[in-house]
């Protein structure tokens, strides 16, 4: 009754302040603790809740997911078991280590853009033997095989921490999953150029960097500073491009230039091979319509990976990435087709 009537509660314990809650606040903790005691009971309870969620979730040919790793800090709860040291922005005082005491957690949410909510579907503590990126890859290999999601396209939108081989490599082999992952600005990618040679077959082509302009950039390796010329991917003619117009909540008109480059690869690492995991690089550049000035200092780059990635056009990729960070956003989007593609190279550089 408290859950249904007391909307001002900001936490579970806050429900005890409801006028219709006739128990002590500790009874909430007792109810949660006794809901499931063993691992089998917790699994049964989780599956029952997921089944309930799906009964009220609109079934669509494309299911949108949003995943993230978060940290829950419990520095003063010394009786809790298996406490870990997750990352924490704790550098206010010089010399502080960026760690805290608590639990790293993985959230895999079902997203419904029309109703503007993101429902936690799979939530779990990340154990000491793994990390949330590897755990997410394992979870999606299971979820995409479930009866409810087996015959649909699953699209998972994630931040830059997932744009690494230990997530991208295993998930690239899941046929009904497409991942939209933000890429770190300045990262190196390669065009896939598969050629037979006298030795091992060539797989990686020329190196390009996710920057707006080519130039010399300084890199710090150990105690040395190395200056290296990095060629911007913007110099390469995109395979696709389009322009969409949108508005902020205050009515400010924005122009979003979207470009895509196919057949991209990144180098393998940590024992995960990326030789067969081709993806598309898509860039977003947001401009003010009236002034023509950039809204953001840098372009945003994302990797779109999966066997069915061509089922999403550039506009749909942009919408999903935008709503990953603003689920309540409802600004209208207007597509202008290939207007940008019809501009000459000189006009493109001007814009």
Secondary structure by P-SEA (a helix, b strand, c coil): cccccccccccccccccccccccccaaaaaaaaaccccaaaaaaaaaaaaaaaaaacccccbbbbbbbbbbbbccccccccccccccccccccccccccccbbbbbbbbbbbcccccccccbbbbbcccccaaaaaaaaaaaaaaccccccbbbbbbbcccccccccaaaaaaccccccbbbbccbbbbbcbbbbbcccccccccccccccccbbbbbbbcccbbbbbbbbbccccccccccccccccccbbbbbbbbbbbcbbbbbbccccccccbbbbbbbbbbbccccccccccbbbbbbbbccccccccaaaaaaaaaaccccccbbbbbbcccccccccaaaaaac
